[in-house]
Amino acid sequence: MNIHWRMAELWLQQQKRRLTAEENAELDSCLKLNAKYAQRLAEQYNYGSVASMTNDELWLQQISKELDELESLYAGKRPSFFK
């Protein structure tokens, strides 16, 4: 996801110099989006665990679909110069 590239870039810049107010706001936005993504992913894994323990196959299929969609956000996101 592009936010992770930008978050890494801002973190590296922060190691060399003080970030501007705009850069700090951007880093905060990236961190917030990352946290929400991680929370949603963890939530679905936990639901999947419960669905598995209760043998609820339909629910497990729905959760699996949601996980596939969430995880696909990372698939094939190489920079354009690799294409």
mmCIF file of the N, C-alpha and C atoms, coordinates in Angstrom:
data_MODEL
# 
_entry.id   MODEL 
# 
loop_
_atom_site.group_PDB 
_atom_site.id 
_atom_site.type_symbol 
_atom_site.label_atom_id 
_atom_site.label_alt_id 
_atom_site.label_comp_id 
_atom_site.label_asym_id 
_atom_site.label_entity_id 
_atom_site.label_seq_id 
_atom_site.pdbx_PDB_ins_code 
_atom_site.Cartn_x 
_atom_site.Cartn_y 
_atom_site.Cartn_z 
_atom_site.occupancy 
_atom_site.B_iso_or_equiv 
_atom_site.pdbx_formal_charge 
_atom_site.auth_seq_id 
_atom_site.auth_comp_id 
_atom_site.auth_asym_id 
_atom_site.auth_atom_id 
_atom_site.pdbx_PDB_model_num 
ATOM 1   N N  . MET A 1 1  ? 0.842   -1.168  0.000   1.00 0.00 ? 1  MET A N  1 
ATOM 2   C CA . MET A 1 1  ? 0.000   0.000   0.000   1.00 0.00 ? 1  MET A CA 1 
ATOM 3   C C  . MET A 1 1  ? 0.894   1.240   0.000   1.00 0.00 ? 1  MET A C  1 
ATOM 4   N N  . ASN A 1 2  ? 0.473   2.219   -0.740  1.00 0.00 ? 2  ASN A N  1 
ATOM 5   C CA . ASN A 1 2  ? 1.271   3.430   -0.870  1.00 0.00 ? 2  ASN A CA 1 
ATOM 6   C C  . ASN A 1 2  ? 1.495   4.138   0.454   1.00 0.00 ? 2  ASN A C  1 
ATOM 7   N N  . ILE A 1 3  ? 0.561   4.014   1.388   1.00 0.00 ? 3  ILE A N  1 
ATOM 8   C CA . ILE A 1 3  ? 0.758   4.700   2.664   1.00 0.00 ? 3  ILE A CA 1 
ATOM 9   C C  . ILE A 1 3  ? 1.978   4.160   3.397   1.00 0.00 ? 3  ILE A C  1 
ATOM 10  N N  . HIS A 1 4  ? 2.289   2.886   3.207   1.00 0.00 ? 4  HIS A N  1 
ATOM 11  C CA . HIS A 1 4  ? 3.452   2.312   3.884   1.00 0.00 ? 4  HIS A CA 1 
ATOM 12  C C  . HIS A 1 4  ? 4.757   2.829   3.286   1.00 0.00 ? 4  HIS A C  1 
ATOM 13  N N  . TRP A 1 5  ? 4.766   3.022   1.993   1.00 0.00 ? 5  TRP A N  1 
ATOM 14  C CA . TRP A 1 5  ? 5.948   3.620   1.360   1.00 0.00 ? 5  TRP A CA 1 
ATOM 15  C C  . TRP A 1 5  ? 6.162   5.027   1.905   1.00 0.00 ? 5  TRP A C  1 
ATOM 16  N N  . ARG A 1 6  ? 5.077   5.808   1.949   1.00 0.00 ? 6  ARG A N  1 
ATOM 17  C CA . ARG A 1 6  ? 5.183   7.192   2.414   1.00 0.00 ? 6  ARG A CA 1 
ATOM 18  C C  . ARG A 1 6  ? 5.514   7.252   3.902   1.00 0.00 ? 6  ARG A C  1 
ATOM 19  N N  . MET A 1 7  ? 4.928   6.368   4.683   1.00 0.00 ? 7  MET A N  1 
ATOM 20  C CA . MET A 1 7  ? 5.212   6.332   6.110   1.00 0.00 ? 7  MET A CA 1 
ATOM 21  C C  . MET A 1 7  ? 6.690   6.037   6.352   1.00 0.00 ? 7  MET A C  1 
ATOM 22  N N  . ALA A 1 8  ? 7.244   5.106   5.608   1.00 0.00 ? 8  ALA A N  1 
ATOM 23  C CA . ALA A 1 8  ? 8.668   4.784   5.731   1.00 0.00 ? 8  ALA A CA 1 
ATOM 24  C C  . ALA A 1 8  ? 9.532   5.975   5.327   1.00 0.00 ? 8  ALA A C  1 
ATOM 25  N N  . GLU A 1 9  ? 9.153   6.627   4.242   1.00 0.00 ? 9  GLU A N  1 
ATOM 26  C CA . GLU A 1 9  ? 9.899   7.794   3.787   1.00 0.00 ? 9  GLU A CA 1 
ATOM 27  C C  . GLU A 1 9  ? 9.904   8.898   4.848   1.00 0.00 ? 9  GLU A C  1 
ATOM 28  N N  . LEU A 1 10 ? 8.749   9.172   5.422   1.00 0.00 ? 10 LEU A N  1 
ATOM 29  C CA . LEU A 1 10 ? 8.659   10.206  6.448   1.00 0.00 ? 10 LEU A CA 1 
ATOM 30  C C  . LEU A 1 10 ? 9.447   9.824   7.703   1.00 0.00 ? 10 LEU A C  1 
ATOM 31  N N  . TRP A 1 11 ? 9.397   8.555   8.066   1.00 0.00 ? 11 TRP A N  1 
ATOM 32  C CA . TRP A 1 11 ? 10.153  8.109   9.232   1.00 0.00 ? 11 TRP A CA 1 
ATOM 33  C C  . TRP A 1 11 ? 11.643  8.300   9.007   1.00 0.00 ? 11 TRP A C  1 
ATOM 34  N N  . LEU A 1 12 ? 12.110  7.929   7.813   1.00 0.00 ? 12 LEU A N  1 
ATOM 35  C CA . LEU A 1 12 ? 13.531  8.111   7.497   1.00 0.00 ? 12 LEU A CA 1 
ATOM 36  C C  . LEU A 1 12 ? 13.921  9.584   7.512   1.00 0.00 ? 12 LEU A C  1 
ATOM 37  N N  . GLN A 1 13 ? 13.072  10.434  6.980   1.00 0.00 ? 13 GLN A N  1 
ATOM 38  C CA . GLN A 1 13 ? 13.349  11.870  7.013   1.00 0.00 ? 13 GLN A CA 1 
ATOM 39  C C  . GLN A 1 13 ? 13.410  12.368  8.444   1.00 0.00 ? 13 GLN A C  1 
ATOM 40  N N  . GLN A 1 14 ? 12.554  11.830  9.287   1.00 0.00 ? 14 GLN A N  1 
ATOM 41  C CA . GLN A 1 14 ? 12.502  12.235  10.682  1.00 0.00 ? 14 GLN A CA 1 
ATOM 42  C C  . GLN A 1 14 ? 13.797  11.874  11.419  1.00 0.00 ? 14 GLN A C  1 
ATOM 43  N N  . GLN A 1 15 ? 14.499  10.874  10.940  1.00 0.00 ? 15 GLN A N  1 
ATOM 44  C CA . GLN A 1 15 ? 15.762  10.484  11.553  1.00 0.00 ? 15 GLN A CA 1 
ATOM 45  C C  . GLN A 1 15 ? 16.868  11.493  11.242  1.00 0.00 ? 15 GLN A C  1 
ATOM 46  N N  . LYS A 1 16 ? 16.695  12.249  10.166  1.00 0.00 ? 16 LYS A N  1 
ATOM 47  C CA . LYS A 1 16 ? 17.714  13.204  9.728   1.00 0.00 ? 16 LYS A CA 1 
ATOM 48  C C  . LYS A 1 16 ? 17.399  14.639  10.147  1.00 0.00 ? 16 LYS A C  1 
ATOM 49  N N  . ARG A 1 17 ? 16.115  14.950  10.205  1.00 0.00 ? 17 ARG A N  1 
ATOM 50  C CA . ARG A 1 17 ? 15.719  16.331  10.497  1.00 0.00 ? 17 ARG A CA 1 
ATOM 51  C C  . ARG A 1 17 ? 14.329  16.353  11.101  1.00 0.00 ? 17 ARG A C  1 
ATOM 52  N N  . ARG A 1 18 ? 13.978  17.489  11.608  1.00 0.00 ? 18 ARG A N  1 
ATOM 53  C CA . ARG A 1 18 ? 12.639  17.683  12.168  1.00 0.00 ? 18 ARG A CA 1 
ATOM 54  C C  . ARG A 1 18 ? 11.630  17.787  11.021  1.00 0.00 ? 18 ARG A C  1 
ATOM 55  N N  . LEU A 1 19 ? 10.531  17.071  11.126  1.00 0.00 ? 19 LEU A N  1 
ATOM 56  C CA . LEU A 1 19 ? 9.499   17.127  10.092  1.00 0.00 ? 19 LEU A CA 1 
ATOM 57  C C  . LEU A 1 19 ? 8.732   18.438  10.192  1.00 0.00 ? 19 LEU A C  1 
ATOM 58  N N  . THR A 1 20 ? 8.253   18.885  9.045   1.00 0.00 ? 20 THR A N  1 
ATOM 59  C CA . THR A 1 20 ? 7.399   20.075  9.033   1.00 0.00 ? 20 THR A CA 1 
ATOM 60  C C  . THR A 1 20 ? 6.038   19.707  9.613   1.00 0.00 ? 20 THR A C  1 
ATOM 61  N N  . ALA A 1 21 ? 5.244   20.708  9.902   1.00 0.00 ? 21 ALA A N  1 
ATOM 62  C CA . ALA A 1 21 ? 3.897   20.457  10.426  1.00 0.00 ? 21 ALA A CA 1 
ATOM 63  C C  . ALA A 1 21 ? 3.076   19.644  9.424   1.00 0.00 ? 21 ALA A C  1 
ATOM 64  N N  . GLU A 1 22 ? 3.218   19.953  8.150   1.00 0.00 ? 22 GLU A N  1 
ATOM 65  C CA . GLU A 1 22 ? 2.488   19.213  7.110   1.00 0.00 ? 22 GLU A CA 1 
ATOM 66  C C  . GLU A 1 22 ? 2.949   17.760  7.055   1.00 0.00 ? 22 GLU A C  1 
ATOM 67  N N  . GLU A 1 23 ? 4.256   17.523  7.146   1.00 0.00 ? 23 GLU A N  1 
ATOM 68  C CA . GLU A 1 23 ? 4.784   16.157  7.131   1.00 0.00 ? 23 GLU A CA 1 
ATOM 69  C C  . GLU A 1 23 ? 4.337   15.389  8.374   1.00 0.00 ? 23 GLU A C  1 
ATOM 70  N N  . ASN A 1 24 ? 4.331   16.047  9.520   1.00 0.00 ? 24 ASN A N  1 
ATOM 71  C CA . ASN A 1 24 ? 3.845   15.396  10.739  1.00 0.00 ? 24 ASN A CA 1 
ATOM 72  C C  . ASN A 1 24 ? 2.380   15.001  10.610  1.00 0.00 ? 24 ASN A C  1 
ATOM 73  N N  . ALA A 1 25 ? 1.584   15.870  10.025  1.00 0.00 ? 25 ALA A N  1 
ATOM 74  C CA . ALA A 1 25 ? 0.170   15.565  9.819   1.00 0.00 ? 25 ALA A CA 1 
ATOM 75  C C  . ALA A 1 25 ? 0.022   14.383  8.856   1.00 0.00 ? 25 ALA A C  1 
ATOM 76  N N  . GLU A 1 26 ? 0.846   14.361  7.817   1.00 0.00 ? 26 GLU A N  1 
ATOM 77  C CA . GLU A 1 26 ? 0.797   13.259  6.843   1.00 0.00 ? 26 GLU A CA 1 
ATOM 78  C C  . GLU A 1 26 ? 1.219   11.944  7.496   1.00 0.00 ? 26 GLU A C  1 
ATOM 79  N N  . LEU A 1 27 ? 2.268   11.990  8.317   1.00 0.00 ? 27 LEU A N  1 
ATOM 80  C CA . LEU A 1 27 ? 2.715   10.792  9.023   1.00 0.00 ? 27 LEU A CA 1 
ATOM 81  C C  . LEU A 1 27 ? 1.623   10.294  9.961   1.00 0.00 ? 27 LEU A C  1 
ATOM 82  N N  . ASP A 1 28 ? 0.979   11.216  10.653  1.00 0.00 ? 28 ASP A N  1 
ATOM 83  C CA . ASP A 1 28 ? -0.116  10.842  11.545  1.00 0.00 ? 28 ASP A CA 1 
ATOM 84  C C  . ASP A 1 28 ? -1.249  10.175  10.767  1.00 0.00 ? 28 ASP A C  1 
ATOM 85  N N  . SER A 1 29 ? -1.575  10.704  9.601   1.00 0.00 ? 29 SER A N  1 
ATOM 86  C CA . SER A 1 29 ? -2.622  10.103  8.764   1.00 0.00 ? 29 SER A CA 1 
ATOM 87  C C  . SER A 1 29 ? -2.234  8.702   8.323   1.00 0.00 ? 29 SER A C  1 
ATOM 88  N N  . CYS A 1 30 ? -0.975  8.524   7.926   1.00 0.00 ? 30 CYS A N  1 
ATOM 89  C CA . CYS A 1 30 ? -0.498  7.201   7.517   1.00 0.00 ? 30 CYS A CA 1 
ATOM 90  C C  . CYS A 1 30 ? -0.575  6.216   8.676   1.00 0.00 ? 30 CYS A C  1 
ATOM 91  N N  . LEU A 1 31 ? -0.160  6.656   9.850   1.00 0.00 ? 31 LEU A N  1 
ATOM 92  C CA . LEU A 1 31 ? -0.204  5.786   11.023  1.00 0.00 ? 31 LEU A CA 1 
ATOM 93  C C  . LEU A 1 31 ? -1.640  5.408   11.375  1.00 0.00 ? 31 LEU A C  1 
ATOM 94  N N  . LYS A 1 32 ? -2.548  6.354   11.249  1.00 0.00 ? 32 LYS A N  1 
ATOM 95  C CA . LYS A 1 32 ? -3.959  6.093   11.551  1.00 0.00 ? 32 LYS A CA 1 
ATOM 96  C C  . LYS A 1 32 ? -4.541  5.073   10.561  1.00 0.00 ? 32 LYS A C  1 
ATOM 97  N N  . LEU A 1 33 ? -4.251  5.255   9.270   1.00 0.00 ? 33 LEU A N  1 
ATOM 98  C CA . LEU A 1 33 ? -4.752  4.307   8.266   1.00 0.00 ? 33 LEU A CA 1 
ATOM 99  C C  . LEU A 1 33 ? -4.168  2.922   8.484   1.00 0.00 ? 33 LEU A C  1 
ATOM 100 N N  . ASN A 1 34 ? -2.885  2.861   8.815   1.00 0.00 ? 34 ASN A N  1 
ATOM 101 C CA . ASN A 1 34 ? -2.240  1.581   9.068   1.00 0.00 ? 34 ASN A CA 1 
ATOM 102 C C  . ASN A 1 34 ? -2.874  0.890   10.279  1.00 0.00 ? 34 ASN A C  1 
ATOM 103 N N  . ALA A 1 35 ? -3.115  1.652   11.342  1.00 0.00 ? 35 ALA A N  1 
ATOM 104 C CA . ALA A 1 35 ? -3.722  1.076   12.545  1.00 0.00 ? 35 ALA A CA 1 
ATOM 105 C C  . ALA A 1 35 ? -5.126  0.549   12.256  1.00 0.00 ? 35 ALA A C  1 
ATOM 106 N N  . LYS A 1 36 ? -5.903  1.299   11.494  1.00 0.00 ? 36 LYS A N  1 
ATOM 107 C CA . LYS A 1 36 ? -7.257  0.854   11.151  1.00 0.00 ? 36 LYS A CA 1 
ATOM 108 C C  . LYS A 1 36 ? -7.213  -0.418  10.308  1.00 0.00 ? 36 LYS A C  1 
ATOM 109 N N  . TYR A 1 37 ? -6.269  -0.469  9.367   1.00 0.00 ? 37 TYR A N  1 
ATOM 110 C CA . TYR A 1 37 ? -6.121  -1.653  8.526   1.00 0.00 ? 37 TYR A CA 1 
ATOM 111 C C  . TYR A 1 37 ? -5.742  -2.861  9.392   1.00 0.00 ? 37 TYR A C  1 
ATOM 112 N N  . ALA A 1 38 ? -4.756  -2.684  10.262  1.00 0.00 ? 38 ALA A N  1 
ATOM 113 C CA . ALA A 1 38 ? -4.308  -3.784  11.124  1.00 0.00 ? 38 ALA A CA 1 
ATOM 114 C C  . ALA A 1 38 ? -5.424  -4.247  12.044  1.00 0.00 ? 38 ALA A C  1 
ATOM 115 N N  . GLN A 1 39 ? -6.183  -3.300  12.566  1.00 0.00 ? 39 GLN A N  1 
ATOM 116 C CA . GLN A 1 39 ? -7.293  -3.641  13.453  1.00 0.00 ? 39 GLN A CA 1 
ATOM 117 C C  . GLN A 1 39 ? -8.353  -4.447  12.703  1.00 0.00 ? 39 GLN A C  1 
ATOM 118 N N  . ARG A 1 40 ? -8.685  -4.028  11.506  1.00 0.00 ? 40 ARG A N  1 
ATOM 119 C CA . ARG A 1 40 ? -9.697  -4.728  10.701  1.00 0.00 ? 40 ARG A CA 1 
ATOM 120 C C  . ARG A 1 40 ? -9.219  -6.140  10.349  1.00 0.00 ? 40 ARG A C  1 
ATOM 121 N N  . LEU A 1 41 ? -7.953  -6.257  9.987   1.00 0.00 ? 41 LEU A N  1 
ATOM 122 C CA . LEU A 1 41 ? -7.392  -7.561  9.645   1.00 0.00 ? 41 LEU A CA 1 
ATOM 123 C C  . LEU A 1 41 ? -7.406  -8.489  10.863  1.00 0.00 ? 41 LEU A C  1 
ATOM 124 N N  . ALA A 1 42 ? -6.964  -7.985  12.011  1.00 0.00 ? 42 ALA A N  1 
ATOM 125 C CA . ALA A 1 42 ? -6.956  -8.797  13.238  1.00 0.00 ? 42 ALA A CA 1 
ATOM 126 C C  . ALA A 1 42 ? -8.372  -9.213  13.622  1.00 0.00 ? 42 ALA A C  1 
ATOM 127 N N  . GLU A 1 43 ? -9.306  -8.297  13.459  1.00 0.00 ? 43 GLU A N  1 
ATOM 128 C CA . GLU A 1 43 ? -10.708 -8.592  13.766  1.00 0.00 ? 43 GLU A CA 1 
ATOM 129 C C  . GLU A 1 43 ? -11.214 -9.758  12.915  1.00 0.00 ? 43 GLU A C  1 
ATOM 130 N N  . GLN A 1 44 ? -10.913 -9.728  11.630  1.00 0.00 ? 44 GLN A N  1 
ATOM 131 C CA . GLN A 1 44 ? -11.369 -10.794 10.743  1.00 0.00 ? 44 GLN A CA 1 
ATOM 132 C C  . GLN A 1 44 ? -10.705 -12.131 11.084  1.00 0.00 ? 44 GLN A C  1 
ATOM 133 N N  . TYR A 1 45 ? -9.407  -12.096 11.434  1.00 0.00 ? 45 TYR A N  1 
ATOM 134 C CA . TYR A 1 45 ? -8.741  -13.340 11.845  1.00 0.00 ? 45 TYR A CA 1 
ATOM 135 C C  . TYR A 1 45 ? -9.384  -13.900 13.114  1.00 0.00 ? 45 TYR A C  1 
ATOM 136 N N  . ASN A 1 46 ? -9.724  -13.025 14.048  1.00 0.00 ? 46 ASN A N  1 
ATOM 137 C CA . ASN A 1 46 ? -10.384 -13.479 15.277  1.00 0.00 ? 46 ASN A CA 1 
ATOM 138 C C  . ASN A 1 46 ? -11.763 -14.051 14.983  1.00 0.00 ? 46 ASN A C  1 
ATOM 139 N N  . TYR A 1 47 ? -12.523 -13.388 14.120  1.00 0.00 ? 47 TYR A N  1 
ATOM 140 C CA . TYR A 1 47 ? -13.823 -13.922 13.725  1.00 0.00 ? 47 TYR A CA 1 
ATOM 141 C C  . TYR A 1 47 ? -13.655 -15.289 13.050  1.00 0.00 ? 47 TYR A C  1 
ATOM 142 N N  . GLY A 1 48 ? -12.626 -15.404 12.225  1.00 0.00 ? 48 GLY A N  1 
ATOM 143 C CA . GLY A 1 48 ? -12.363 -16.673 11.556  1.00 0.00 ? 48 GLY A CA 1 
ATOM 144 C C  . GLY A 1 48 ? -12.078 -17.788 12.544  1.00 0.00 ? 48 GLY A C  1 
ATOM 145 N N  . SER A 1 49 ? -11.351 -17.445 13.579  1.00 0.00 ? 49 SER A N  1 
ATOM 146 C CA . SER A 1 49 ? -11.059 -18.435 14.614  1.00 0.00 ? 49 SER A CA 1 
ATOM 147 C C  . SER A 1 49 ? -12.343 -18.897 15.306  1.00 0.00 ? 49 SER A C  1 
ATOM 148 N N  . VAL A 1 50 ? -13.216 -17.958 15.632  1.00 0.00 ? 50 VAL A N  1 
ATOM 149 C CA . VAL A 1 50 ? -14.488 -18.299 16.275  1.00 0.00 ? 50 VAL A CA 1 
ATOM 150 C C  . VAL A 1 50 ? -15.362 -19.119 15.324  1.00 0.00 ? 50 VAL A C  1 
ATOM 151 N N  . ALA A 1 51 ? -15.425 -18.710 14.069  1.00 0.00 ? 51 ALA A N  1 
ATOM 152 C CA . ALA A 1 51 ? -16.220 -19.451 13.082  1.00 0.00 ? 51 ALA A CA 1 
ATOM 153 C C  . ALA A 1 51 ? -15.712 -20.880 12.949  1.00 0.00 ? 51 ALA A C  1 
ATOM 154 N N  . SER A 1 52 ? -14.406 -21.042 12.974  1.00 0.00 ? 52 SER A N  1 
ATOM 155 C CA . SER A 1 52 ? -13.812 -22.376 12.873  1.00 0.00 ? 52 SER A CA 1 
ATOM 156 C C  . SER A 1 52 ? -14.140 -23.216 14.105  1.00 0.00 ? 52 SER A C  1 
ATOM 157 N N  . MET A 1 53 ? -14.027 -22.604 15.282  1.00 0.00 ? 53 MET A N  1 
ATOM 158 C CA . MET A 1 53 ? -14.303 -23.344 16.524  1.00 0.00 ? 53 MET A CA 1 
ATOM 159 C C  . MET A 1 53 ? -15.770 -23.746 16.638  1.00 0.00 ? 53 MET A C  1 
ATOM 160 N N  . THR A 1 54 ? -16.662 -22.966 16.038  1.00 0.00 ? 54 THR A N  1 
ATOM 161 C CA . THR A 1 54 ? -18.093 -23.277 16.109  1.00 0.00 ? 54 THR A CA 1 
ATOM 162 C C  . THR A 1 54 ? -18.590 -24.044 14.880  1.00 0.00 ? 54 THR A C  1 
ATOM 163 N N  . ASN A 1 55 ? -17.648 -24.365 13.996  1.00 0.00 ? 55 ASN A N  1 
ATOM 164 C CA . ASN A 1 55 ? -17.966 -25.103 12.766  1.00 0.00 ? 55 ASN A CA 1 
ATOM 165 C C  . ASN A 1 55 ? -19.008 -24.389 11.906  1.00 0.00 ? 55 ASN A C  1 
ATOM 166 N N  . ASP A 1 56 ? -18.960 -23.086 11.878  1.00 0.00 ? 56 ASP A N  1 
ATOM 167 C CA . ASP A 1 56 ? -19.885 -22.289 11.063  1.00 0.00 ? 56 ASP A CA 1 
ATOM 168 C C  . ASP A 1 56 ? -19.228 -22.035 9.698   1.00 0.00 ? 56 ASP A C  1 
ATOM 169 N N  . GLU A 1 57 ? -19.450 -22.954 8.787   1.00 0.00 ? 57 GLU A N  1 
ATOM 170 C CA . GLU A 1 57 ? -18.787 -22.908 7.482   1.00 0.00 ? 57 GLU A CA 1 
ATOM 171 C C  . GLU A 1 57 ? -19.192 -21.690 6.646   1.00 0.00 ? 57 GLU A C  1 
ATOM 172 N N  . LEU A 1 58 ? -20.460 -21.328 6.694   1.00 0.00 ? 58 LEU A N  1 
ATOM 173 C CA . LEU A 1 58 ? -20.928 -20.174 5.926   1.00 0.00 ? 58 LEU A CA 1 
ATOM 174 C C  . LEU A 1 58 ? -20.243 -18.892 6.409   1.00 0.00 ? 58 LEU A C  1 
ATOM 175 N N  . TRP A 1 59 ? -20.205 -18.702 7.716   1.00 0.00 ? 59 TRP A N  1 
ATOM 176 C CA . TRP A 1 59 ? -19.556 -17.525 8.287   1.00 0.00 ? 59 TRP A CA 1 
ATOM 177 C C  . TRP A 1 59 ? -18.065 -17.526 7.948   1.00 0.00 ? 59 TRP A C  1 
ATOM 178 N N  . LEU A 1 60 ? -17.441 -18.697 8.038   1.00 0.00 ? 60 LEU A N  1 
ATOM 179 C CA . LEU A 1 60 ? -16.020 -18.820 7.727   1.00 0.00 ? 60 LEU A CA 1 
ATOM 180 C C  . LEU A 1 60 ? -15.746 -18.451 6.270   1.00 0.00 ? 60 LEU A C  1 
ATOM 181 N N  . GLN A 1 61 ? -16.627 -18.829 5.368   1.00 0.00 ? 61 GLN A N  1 
ATOM 182 C CA . GLN A 1 61 ? -16.475 -18.456 3.959   1.00 0.00 ? 61 GLN A CA 1 
ATOM 183 C C  . GLN A 1 61 ? -16.591 -16.946 3.776   1.00 0.00 ? 61 GLN A C  1 
ATOM 184 N N  . GLN A 1 62 ? -17.532 -16.325 4.475   1.00 0.00 ? 62 GLN A N  1 
ATOM 185 C CA . GLN A 1 62 ? -17.691 -14.873 4.385   1.00 0.00 ? 62 GLN A CA 1 
ATOM 186 C C  . GLN A 1 62 ? -16.450 -14.153 4.923   1.00 0.00 ? 62 GLN A C  1 
ATOM 187 N N  . ILE A 1 63 ? -15.933 -14.649 6.021   1.00 0.00 ? 63 ILE A N  1 
ATOM 188 C CA . ILE A 1 63 ? -14.739 -14.050 6.621   1.00 0.00 ? 63 ILE A CA 1 
ATOM 189 C C  . ILE A 1 63 ? -13.541 -14.240 5.698   1.00 0.00 ? 63 ILE A C  1 
ATOM 190 N N  . SER A 1 64 ? -13.442 -15.409 5.118   1.00 0.00 ? 64 SER A N  1 
ATOM 191 C CA . SER A 1 64 ? -12.339 -15.682 4.191   1.00 0.00 ? 64 SER A CA 1 
ATOM 192 C C  . SER A 1 64 ? -12.375 -14.728 2.996   1.00 0.00 ? 64 SER A C  1 
ATOM 193 N N  . LYS A 1 65 ? -13.563 -14.465 2.490   1.00 0.00 ? 65 LYS A N  1 
ATOM 194 C CA . LYS A 1 65 ? -13.712 -13.530 1.381   1.00 0.00 ? 65 LYS A CA 1 
ATOM 195 C C  . LYS A 1 65 ? -13.263 -12.130 1.803   1.00 0.00 ? 65 LYS A C  1 
ATOM 196 N N  . GLU A 1 66 ? -13.686 -11.705 2.977   1.00 0.00 ? 66 GLU A N  1 
ATOM 197 C CA . GLU A 1 66 ? -13.288 -10.388 3.502   1.00 0.00 ? 66 GLU A CA 1 
ATOM 198 C C  . GLU A 1 66 ? -11.767 -10.305 3.676   1.00 0.00 ? 66 GLU A C  1 
ATOM 199 N N  . LEU A 1 67 ? -11.174 -11.374 4.193   1.00 0.00 ? 67 LEU A N  1 
ATOM 200 C CA . LEU A 1 67 ? -9.714  -11.405 4.358   1.00 0.00 ? 67 LEU A CA 1 
ATOM 201 C C  . LEU A 1 67 ? -9.006  -11.340 3.012   1.00 0.00 ? 67 LEU A C  1 
ATOM 202 N N  . ASP A 1 68 ? -9.527  -12.072 2.033   1.00 0.00 ? 68 ASP A N  1 
ATOM 203 C CA . ASP A 1 68 ? -8.938  -12.022 0.690   1.00 0.00 ? 68 ASP A CA 1 
ATOM 204 C C  . ASP A 1 68 ? -8.961  -10.598 0.140   1.00 0.00 ? 68 ASP A C  1 
ATOM 205 N N  . GLU A 1 69 ? -10.070 -9.908  0.346   1.00 0.00 ? 69 GLU A N  1 
ATOM 206 C CA . GLU A 1 69 ? -10.191 -8.528  -0.141  1.00 0.00 ? 69 GLU A CA 1 
ATOM 207 C C  . GLU A 1 69 ? -9.216  -7.600  0.587   1.00 0.00 ? 69 GLU A C  1 
ATOM 208 N N  . LEU A 1 70 ? -9.130  -7.747  1.905   1.00 0.00 ? 70 LEU A N  1 
ATOM 209 C CA . LEU A 1 70 ? -8.212  -6.912  2.676   1.00 0.00 ? 70 LEU A CA 1 
ATOM 210 C C  . LEU A 1 70 ? -6.756  -7.176  2.292   1.00 0.00 ? 70 LEU A C  1 
ATOM 211 N N  . GLU A 1 71 ? -6.406  -8.462  2.212   1.00 0.00 ? 71 GLU A N  1 
ATOM 212 C CA . GLU A 1 71 ? -5.026  -8.814  1.902   1.00 0.00 ? 71 GLU A CA 1 
ATOM 213 C C  . GLU A 1 71 ? -4.655  -8.494  0.461   1.00 0.00 ? 71 GLU A C  1 
ATOM 214 N N  . SER A 1 72 ? -5.638  -8.425  -0.427  1.00 0.00 ? 72 SER A N  1 
ATOM 215 C CA . SER A 1 72 ? -5.345  -8.108  -1.826  1.00 0.00 ? 72 SER A CA 1 
ATOM 216 C C  . SER A 1 72 ? -4.862  -6.667  -1.983  1.00 0.00 ? 72 SER A C  1 
ATOM 217 N N  . LEU A 1 73 ? -5.083  -5.849  -0.974  1.00 0.00 ? 73 LEU A N  1 
ATOM 218 C CA . LEU A 1 73 ? -4.595  -4.477  -1.035  1.00 0.00 ? 73 LEU A CA 1 
ATOM 219 C C  . LEU A 1 73 ? -3.069  -4.437  -1.149  1.00 0.00 ? 73 LEU A C  1 
ATOM 220 N N  . TYR A 1 74 ? -2.410  -5.503  -0.699  1.00 0.00 ? 74 TYR A N  1 
ATOM 221 C CA . TYR A 1 74 ? -0.953  -5.582  -0.790  1.00 0.00 ? 74 TYR A CA 1 
ATOM 222 C C  . TYR A 1 74 ? -0.465  -6.273  -2.056  1.00 0.00 ? 74 TYR A C  1 
ATOM 223 N N  . ALA A 1 75 ? -1.319  -7.021  -2.694  1.00 0.00 ? 75 ALA A N  1 
ATOM 224 C CA . ALA A 1 75 ? -0.905  -7.840  -3.845  1.00 0.00 ? 75 ALA A CA 1 
ATOM 225 C C  . ALA A 1 75 ? -0.608  -6.983  -5.067  1.00 0.00 ? 75 ALA A C  1 
ATOM 226 N N  . GLY A 1 76 ? 0.516   -7.224  -5.691  1.00 0.00 ? 76 GLY A N  1 
ATOM 227 C CA . GLY A 1 76 ? 0.839   -6.603  -6.970  1.00 0.00 ? 76 GLY A CA 1 
ATOM 228 C C  . GLY A 1 76 ? 0.961   -5.096  -6.951  1.00 0.00 ? 76 GLY A C  1 
ATOM 229 N N  . LYS A 1 77 ? 1.424   -4.536  -5.870  1.00 0.00 ? 77 LYS A N  1 
ATOM 230 C CA . LYS A 1 77 ? 1.535   -3.080  -5.787  1.00 0.00 ? 77 LYS A CA 1 
ATOM 231 C C  . LYS A 1 77 ? 2.991   -2.635  -5.959  1.00 0.00 ? 77 LYS A C  1 
ATOM 232 N N  . ARG A 1 78 ? 3.692   -3.234  -6.888  1.00 0.00 ? 78 ARG A N  1 
ATOM 233 C CA . ARG A 1 78 ? 5.065   -2.823  -7.153  1.00 0.00 ? 78 ARG A CA 1 
ATOM 234 C C  . ARG A 1 78 ? 5.091   -1.491  -7.882  1.00 0.00 ? 78 ARG A C  1 
ATOM 235 N N  . PRO A 1 79 ? 6.167   -0.742  -7.707  1.00 0.00 ? 79 PRO A N  1 
ATOM 236 C CA . PRO A 1 79 ? 6.293   0.513   -8.468  1.00 0.00 ? 79 PRO A CA 1 
ATOM 237 C C  . PRO A 1 79 ? 6.181   0.258   -9.969  1.00 0.00 ? 79 PRO A C  1 
ATOM 238 N N  . SER A 1 80 ? 5.710   1.254   -10.681 1.00 0.00 ? 80 SER A N  1 
ATOM 239 C CA . SER A 1 80 ? 5.415   1.106   -12.110 1.00 0.00 ? 80 SER A CA 1 
ATOM 240 C C  . SER A 1 80 ? 6.627   0.735   -12.952 1.00 0.00 ? 80 SER A C  1 
ATOM 241 N N  . PHE A 1 81 ? 7.851   1.066   -12.497 1.00 0.00 ? 81 PHE A N  1 
ATOM 242 C CA . PHE A 1 81 ? 9.024   0.752   -13.309 1.00 0.00 ? 81 PHE A CA 1 
ATOM 243 C C  . PHE A 1 81 ? 9.314   -0.734  -13.387 1.00 0.00 ? 81 PHE A C  1 
ATOM 244 N N  . PHE A 1 82 ? 8.640   -1.564  -12.571 1.00 0.00 ? 82 PHE A N  1 
ATOM 245 C CA . PHE A 1 82 ? 8.797   -3.018  -12.646 1.00 0.00 ? 82 PHE A CA 1 
ATOM 246 C C  . PHE A 1 82 ? 7.882   -3.622  -13.708 1.00 0.00 ? 82 PHE A C  1 
ATOM 247 N N  . LYS A 1 83 ? 6.948   -2.863  -14.241 1.00 0.00 ? 83 LYS A N  1 
ATOM 248 C CA . LYS A 1 83 ? 5.977   -3.410  -15.197 1.00 0.00 ? 83 LYS A CA 1 
ATOM 249 C C  . LYS A 1 83 ? 6.526   -3.384  -16.593 1.00 0.00 ? 83 LYS A C  1 
# 
